[in-house]
Amino acid sequence: MLALDGVFDTGLAALLDALTLANKFSAAQSGVPPFDVSIVGVKRKVRSGQGMVIPSQLMSDGPAPDWVVIPALNTGTPELLLPALERPDVRKAKAQLLGWHAGGAQLAASCIGTFFLAEIGVLDHREATTTWWLAPLFRQRYPKVLLDESRMLIPTDIGVTAGAAMGHLDLALWLIRKASPELAVVVSRYLLADIRSLQAAYIIPNHLAQADPLILRFERWAREHLRQGFSLQAAAKALATSTRTLQRRCEAVLGKSPLSYFQDLRVERARSLLRGGSLDLEAIAAEVGYEDGATLRTLLRQRLGRGVRDLRDELR
């Protein structure tokens, strides 16, 4: 496991706790722990984002490990992340990652750790996910990566990427499941956690819109027109831009069409009404511009991976 100064404490702890539990349970049953876990870095001690000192082994040019797992740095905004990616210790770590990859190591990262993999080019022309609130930055910085921030885990031939923050735990459970599906079930029960296929349910559309002035104006227009339905021409005219420009900006910043983002806003509004009131599904469908509840029900299932009953029960 690769740890650098400013590592995200919760992410590192979630990975270590899950893998340690897996070793403990496996050793009790078969006497053979499946994971030999080491924390490595560019120096013998790293300081976490919360200031805790973590002992680590120095990176070496020896045989490549089977897996290298990169926890996130505690740099949750572009203003903090971009300078961190240029730090001398980070540049040294990126060079080491390339060496391990060339030696056959599989690479895994969650949350902001996925930026490391994108930085060294191993995600180019491959699907990947990342922390959802930095998806616009990721998409603009690494246009060759096939980003899908709606998904929690995306395995590829070079390893696996996982989503935001507690995606570290999903990543750990995925690694355990590769060793033993039964062991993963036991660990998930002890930790009260399951591997989630989507992080779409956690995405806040307004936060993504903040990344671009035109997208932010489009979001405000869209919220005012949810009941009327979507028209690309009407949106572009209201924003004093062309349909082509609006389409291209949405694809570049959000990785989706204006219509798809409009549907995201419909889903967000419908979810809020389901959780916070007594309206029936047909009334909620009308409120967000659909003719019937069946269409809305299908959209909610597709986008959030949850049914209407589950969404109503969220706050109970």
N, C-alpha and C positions, 0 to 999 in steps of 0.2 A: 504494500500500500504506500503510495507516494504522498508525503505530507510536507507542506511548505509553511513558512511563517504566514500567519493570518488564516490558517485552515479553519473551516467552519466547524465549530466544536460538535454540534448536534449530528452533523453528517458523519464525521469521523467516528463518533461514539456509537451511532446506530450501526454502522458497518462492523465495527469491532465487536459490539455486544452480540449481534446476530451470529456472526461467524464463530465467536467463542461459545455461544450456546450450542450451535450445531456440533462443534467439536466435543463438547461435554456430553451431549446426549449420545452421539455416535460412539464415543469411547466407552460409555457405560454399557452399550449394547454389544458392540463388536470388538472393543479394545483398540480400534483404529480411528483416530480423528482424521477427517477428510481434508482439513485445511492446515497448511503450514503458513501462518500469517506473520509478516514482518512489516514494520514501519520503516521506510527509508526516506532520506532527504539529502539535501546538499550539505547539511551539517549535522552534528551529533545531537543537537537539541533544537527544536523549533518551538515557536511561541504561537499558541492558537489565537483565534480572533478575540477570545475573551481573556487573553493574557496568561493562560496556563502553559507551563513548560512541558513539552512532550519529548521524551528520549527517542532518538531515531538512529538507524544505521546509515552509514554513508553509502551513497550510490556507488556502484562498482561496475567495471567492464567485464565481469565474469559472465557465466552462462545466463541467458535470459530466463526470467521466471515464466511460469505458465500463464499467469495473469498479472497485470498491473492495474490497480484500482486507484483512480484519482478523485479524492474527495474535493468538494468545492472550497474555494476561498471565501472568506467572509467579506465579500465586496459586492454588495447587492445592487449597485447602481453603475451606469456607464462611467460616471465621473471617477469612481473608485476602481472599477475593473480594468479599464483601458490602460492606465498607468501601471497597474499591477502586472499586466501581461508583458510589460517591457522591463521588469525588474531583472537584475543580473542573475539572481537565484532561479527565477522562473525561466529565463532563457537557457540556463544550464540544464534545468529539469526537462525542458522541451527537447533539447538535444539528446538527453539520455533516453527519453521516451522513443525517439526515432530509432536509436540503437537497439533498444529492447524489441521494438516492433520488427526491425530487420532480422533480429535473432529468433523470431517466431512467437513472441509474447502476444497474447490477446490483451486488448485494452478495454477498460471499463471506466465510465465516469458518470457522475450525476450532477444535476444542477449546473453551477458555474464551472465545474470540472470539465464539462463537455467542451468549453471554449478551448481548453488545452489541446484536445484531440483535433478540433477544427484548425487551430493555429499551426499544427504540424502537417496538415494536409491529408491525414488519413481518412477523413470523412468526405472528401471530395467525391461527388457523384454517387454518394451513398445516402440512404435514409438515416435520419438522426432526430433525436428530440433534445430538449434543453429546458431550463427554467422558463416558464411561460412568459414572465413579465419582461425578460430580456430577449424574447424572440425577435422583435423588430431589429434590434442591434445585431443579433446573431445573423439574421437573414441578410442584412446589408453588408456586414463585414465578411461573410463567407457565402457568397452567392452560388458557389458550386455545390454546396451541401443541400441535399433534399430534405429540408427541415419540416417536421410535423410536430409542433408543440402540443397538439391535442392528445398525443399518446404518452403514456407513462414510461414504457420500455420499448426500445427498438434494437433487437439483435441484428448484427450483420456479420460478414465474414471476418471483420477485424476485431470484433468484440461486441460491446453493447453500450448504449447510452440510455440514461434515465432522466426523469423530469425533476421538478423543483424540490428543494429542501428535503422533505421527508421521502422523496424519491430515492434517497440513499438506502432507506430500509427496503424498499421494493427491489432495488438493485441487489442488496445482500440476499434477500429471499430467492431471487432469480438464480444467483450463483449457487446457493444451497440446493435448489431444485435440480440444477444440472448434475450435482453429485448424487442426490437422492430425493425424489419427489416426496417420499414418506417423511424424511427428515425435515424437509421444508414445511410440511404440514404441522409437525410437532413444534418447530420453532415459531411459526406464525401464531399458533394457539397460545404459546407462552407469552408472546409479545402483543397479543391482541391485534394482529396485523395480517393483512392479506395482500397479495400482489394485485395491484389495480391496473387495469388495461388502459385507462384514460385519465388524463388530468384536465380534460376539457371542462369538467364540472367546477373546477376551481378558478378558471380563467375569468378575469374581470375585463370586459371589452373596453371600458373607458380608459383603463390603464394603458392598454395597447395603443389606443388612439392618440395618447399624449406624445407619441414618438414623432408625429408629423402634423404640421398645422392644417394641411388640407384634410387629412383623415379626421382630425379633431372636429373640424367644421362639418364634415360629412356625418360624423357620429351624432352631432347635435341635430342636424337636419333629419336624420333617420329616426331618432327617438320621437320627434314631433310628428312623424308620418307613419308610425307603425300600423295604425288602424287602416290607413288608406291603401297600403300596399306599396310595393317598390317599383319605381320607374327610373332607370339609369339616366334617361334624358332629362327628366324633371329634376333629379338630384344635381346633375351637372349644370343645368341652367341656374338653379338656386345658388350654386356655389361659384358661379361665374367662371366655369372651366369647361373643358371639352369632355365628352364621354370617354375618349381615349385616354386623356390624362388621368381622370379619376380611376379608370380601370387599371392603368399602369401603376399608379401610386398605391392602390390597395394591394396589388400583387407584390410590389416591392417591399412594402412595410409589413403587411399582414399575412402575405402568402396566400391570399384568397381573393375572390371576386367581390365587388361591392354588394352583389346580391347575397353571397354567402355571409358577409359581415352583417348585413341587414337581418338575416335569419338568426345570427348569433344574438343580436339585440332582442329579437322577438323571443328567443328561448330564455334569455335573462329575465325579461319582463314577465313572461308566463311563469317561470319558476318562482319569482317573487310573489306573484298573485296566488300561486298554489300554496306557498308556505305561509302567507300572511293573511288569508281571508277565507271566506266561505263561498266564493263564487264557484259555480259548477264549471266543468271543463268547456262546455259550449260557450258560456259567457266569457271565459278567459280567452278562448280561441277568437271570438269576435273582437275582444279588446286588443289583440295583437295582429289582427288583419287576416284571420283564416275563416273560411266559411263554415267549417265544422270541426268538432273536437277530435275526430279520428285522425285528421291530417296533423294536428298539433301533437297528438299522442305519439305518432310515428316519429315526428321530428325530435321530440324530447328524448325518445329512446335512442335514436341515432346519434344525437349530439352529446348526451350526458350519460348514456348507458344505464339509465334508470327509468323506471315506470312512474306513472302519475302517483300511485299510492306511496311509493318510496319517497318521492319529492314532498308530498304532503306531510309525511311523518318525520322529516328532517329535524324539525325544531321541537318535536314532542318528547 
